[in-house]
Amino acid sequence: MNITEIFETMDYGPAPESPTPALAWIKERQPFGLFINGQWVKPASGQYLDSVNPSTGKPLTQVAAANSEDVNAAVTAARTAFETWGKTPGHVRARYMYAIARHIQKHSRLLAVLESLDNGKPIRETRDIDIPLVARHFYYHAGWAQLMASELPGYEPVGVVGQIIPWNFPLLMLAWKIAPALAMGNTVVLKPARYTPLTALKFAEIVQEIGLPPGVVNILTGEASQVGEALVRHPDVNKIAFTGSTDVGRSLRRATAGSGKKLSLELGGKSPFIVFDDADLDSVVEGVVDAIWFNQGQVCCAGSRLLVQEDVAERLIAKLRARMEKLRIGDPLDKAVDIGAIVSSAQLKEIQRLVEQGVDEGAEMWQPSWACPTEGYFFPPTLFTNVSPATTIAQVEIFGPVLVSMTFRTPAEAVALANNTRYGLAASVWSENINLALDVAPKLKAGTVWVNCTNLFDASSGFGGYRESGFGREGGKEGLYEYVRPAWETALRATARVAPTIHEWDVQPSMVGARLAPALGPAPGKDEDTHDHAGVSDFSNGSRIALPAIDRTPKMFINGKQVRPDSGYSRDVYDPAGRVIGQVGEGNRKDVRNAVEAAHAASGWASSTTHNRAQILYYIAENLSVREGEFARRIVQQTGRSQADAITEVQAAISRLFSYAAWADKFEGVVHRPPLRGVVLAMKEAIGVIGMVCPDEYPLLGFVSLAAPAIAMGNTVVVVPSQQSPLSATDCYQVLETSDLPDGVVNIVTGDRDMLSQVLADHDDVEAMWYFGSAEGCKRVELASASNMKRTWVNYGHPRNWLDPIQGEGEEFLRESTQVKNIWVPYGD
Ligand code: NAD
């Protein structure tokens, strides 16, 4: 073909990337061993697994199949290395990480080709997207290693981290895991996905090349059932960081429940791609190509649900079909190819199965007229129209090049459709009206929202999900907290229990039915201004008669009203001497459900102004301070602590309310400047409905310390107060009622802590669960929370000193009350 002919046909010429250097690299090393303690070792099993080139279906090489013996060796190496690496100055860690970034750039072409050979993704993507982002991640986190001491004072590394990654962005997912872990002083054992081990093995070579101390990074290839599960269950692993499917994430949540291991989960998605009728439709078409045909649609945040405003739907679909007709599929090493191979035959079959199901369910399928290569695992770009929102293809993650489209009429309908999913990873909004786009973005339940763009990533902007897309963030400062814990926690665990002024006692079953003594007599320290006391009255006939106290039986506090418990039962509350000092309602499943419903109905609280929330918190503090003496006496009565101690607790609670009133309009997001023309608005959003179970140690302060930050950040809460001493929380009803707090923002259900927390943790409309009680209770909460992957915050049975502002208030509480949403807003024409 001569130049004139090429000019006339405008056909692509071949632009092949040579695989020769990568194949030679493979040949020199095969079969690949395991990378443990800075050495290449043979697997204990002596077994090897094939790694297949998906574009040919033929084996590329063999890699070691590790088993639990290898996991033990790697964890031991990581533990030993942690003793030194965890104390290595940030500047030294930064130098190592800088060297890793440099070496990734030096080997960038080899890495790009290896990734394409092993995964099937086009070289254009590995060369221009994956590998540059990997290098950027290490540079960015080298910076955090350098700054850790000054920017995260009071935090320390968690220790040995087990990291498990998927096959869709093998090296990029490795970077997202290893870079923050190392920057914060942890050591790691990483398991690449079964299908795509090669770039992780090249990374191990880089680690050797730059002289990273042995054991800081260990890489184990092998099967999930052998390596992954052993890593997750290993007792000497302090944290599991996982990226993969929601089902496996759920099983990891269950497997680690109660173990005290930190856990971060980056899971699946079914992200909406919303097109308003004023959008630039040609840009939209290119956006769709990047949203769903990038990496063959095997992208967790792929824009797989196209939601189009009805009046432009037909025009957009026509343009899209024309563009699909021009997409080029084929050899991933051809630089003029848009779509490469699906990662494996199993994944290809799964895509085919779901597409057939879509057709069976009545949706209309369209594919371009050209045929896919017959060798290897290829699937054509596919578009479904006439899709009903409840069908399988509209709800499940297909993880392939399959787009389903639906229409909407109004922005409100678009938001409702977009949020009609159990996932919450990402979303794109397309409109030339920036006001509309920025109005819609905060309403979308997703960790990342792209405005007039899609699938943009940067190390500075955290990535992660809402809902069943998991919890935790990777990237940004927020991602660092996944790899650290407060230093006081370690000290506390070492010395077991602190809580200086706590008197502990157990409520014995034999106490039930004990005399209601103090209800008819003054509580300790009681004086005349209380209105639940017994007194003496002079009657007109001159007689003096002892008056019984007016009975005050607290009910539940639901939707701003005091309501009777559904059960019709009450439970006794005892003082330390075992005398009954009052009764509270025995809450049950129905009360919890009502409270959750009320908390949901109050979701408008999240959009109230931060100034307003601050004002209400100040007002609660003011109303509490008016009744300081009464609240202190109640604490004395319930706990037997000294009056002075009790006053200290009440004053600490008032101060804490002031703290969160102060934070309400100050714990704000940031604006990132990633390498693009535009900004990323990192907004701290409320999580939603938080179920919280209060500690017994400080009946009032425990309650205030948990509820105040949550509501300051816009959440609504269902609180189970201290089971032992619930009266301080129930005494707050009147304080809350008189402080302008909207109904349903705080709901209080008294009763059996573990029964109520189980119902809350099981509830699919509760978005996060905080539990401060027994170790066993923590485990139950973590287990149950796997149902809808709610975020949990538990104390594993270790009490904290709630009086101490370092342990009892501050950023940790605010972070647990928020999730970061990154809104990408490019600018320029
Ligand atoms: P997967 O869940 O099957 O496997 C992920 C990793 O976990 C693999 O290394 C696998 O070997 C390992 N694994 C599987 N079962 C395990 C077990 N019981 N115990 C321990 N380890 C186990 O996922 P996949 O098919 O490799 O990847 C696709 C999924 O990953 C999709 O759902 C996608 O959305 C998700 N993903 C999410 C993100 C994100 O950031 N949220 C990014 C990429 C991919």
Boltz pocket constraint, residues with backbone or C-beta under 6 A from the ligand:
constraints:
  - pocket:
      binder: B
      contacts: [[A, 164], [A, 165], [A, 166], [A, 167], [A, 168], [A, 169], [A, 191], [A, 192], [A, 193], [A, 194], [A, 222], [A, 223], [A, 224], [A, 225], [A, 227], [A, 228], [A, 229], [A, 232], [A, 243], [A, 244], [A, 245], [A, 246], [A, 248], [A, 249], [A, 251], [A, 265], [A, 266], [A, 267], [A, 268], [A, 269], [A, 299], [A, 300], [A, 301], [A, 397], [A, 399], [A, 425], [A, 464], [A, 465], [A, 469], [A, 470]]
      max_distance: 6.0
